[in-house]
Amino acid sequence: MSILNSLKNQVGRDSGKVISNLVFGDKHASVYRRATSKRSQSIADTRSEILEKETSQRLEIDRENALNDLDAAVIENVDSVINAEIINDKNEIIKMIDTLSIQLSVNHWGNVYSKKSRIRNKYPDAVLKKYKICVKKLRRYDISEEEIREMKKEINRYSLLRFLGKHILTIITLLSIFTIIILNKTGVISDDFTVAIVVFPVIIGLAIIAIVNQPK
């Protein structure tokens, strides 16, 4: 008889829990149920973190593989420039100079803060070097000083483009800071305003560097 009463009491308690949970939710649920729910949520969060980490690692690996493939392709093109034979003939050398000039016109230098740009810069660097060698060899032949000067002007122009292309962000940042300091010294802007504006181009520069180095 006591067993039957205990069974009735347990059934009553369990039924009460079911009704209470339906009406009030987990606030009146058993401790076991709340603990189980927390453990389930913790496991789900851990799985999500692991999945996010694995995805990030895969993206980084893919990015590195893409950069390695790009580097291999660029090096192959660089080797073709290095191995290009400079024929000992005035007209042939001039023809090669024209070809190299076209290559420099379509292959621009990029900023040094980007890994991709640093890899791509190897090719125009090699082309410019070959261009200089050709001009140097051309001087052995019957060619006017005026023509040589024009070619040297082209070399100087490409060298300037190379410098600006690689360091434009640094140049802009330094010029901005220098201008702000001059304005402060002449009393155009206050010290507090100077500090704020000096920090601004630095932050912008760092942001641009971060953007150009993001995985694509």
Residue pairs with C-beta under 8 A, 6 or more apart in sequence:
17 28
17 29
17 30
20 28
20 29
21 28
21 29
21 33
26 33
26 34
26 37
59 215
60 215
62 215
63 215
63 216
67 115
67 116
67 119
70 116
70 119
70 120
71 119
74 119
74 120
74 122
74 123
75 122
77 123
77 126
78 122
78 123
78 126
81 123
81 126
81 127
81 130
82 126
82 130
84 96
84 130
86 92
86 93
86 96
86 133
86 134
86 137
87 93
87 96
88 137
90 138
90 141
90 142
90 143
93 134
93 137
93 138
93 141
94 138
96 130
96 134
97 131
97 134
97 135
97 138
97 151
100 127
100 128
100 130
100 131
100 134
101 131
101 154
103 124
103 127
104 124
104 127
104 128
104 131
104 158
107 120
107 123
107 124
107 127
108 124
108 161
108 165
109 117
109 121
109 124
109 125
109 161
109 162
109 164
109 165
109 166
110 116
110 117
110 118
110 120
110 121
110 165
110 166
111 117
111 165
111 166
111 167
111 168
111 169
111 212
112 118
112 121
112 166
112 167
113 169
113 208
113 209
113 212
113 213
114 209
114 212
114 213
115 213
117 212
121 165
121 166
124 162
125 162
128 155
128 158
128 159
128 162
131 154
131 155
131 158
132 155
135 148
135 151
135 152
135 155
138 148
138 151
139 148
164 171
169 205
169 208
169 209
170 205
172 201
172 205
173 201
173 202
173 204
173 205
176 201
177 198
177 201
177 202
180 189
180 194
180 197
180 198
181 194
181 198
183 189
183 194
184 190
184 191
184 194
189 197
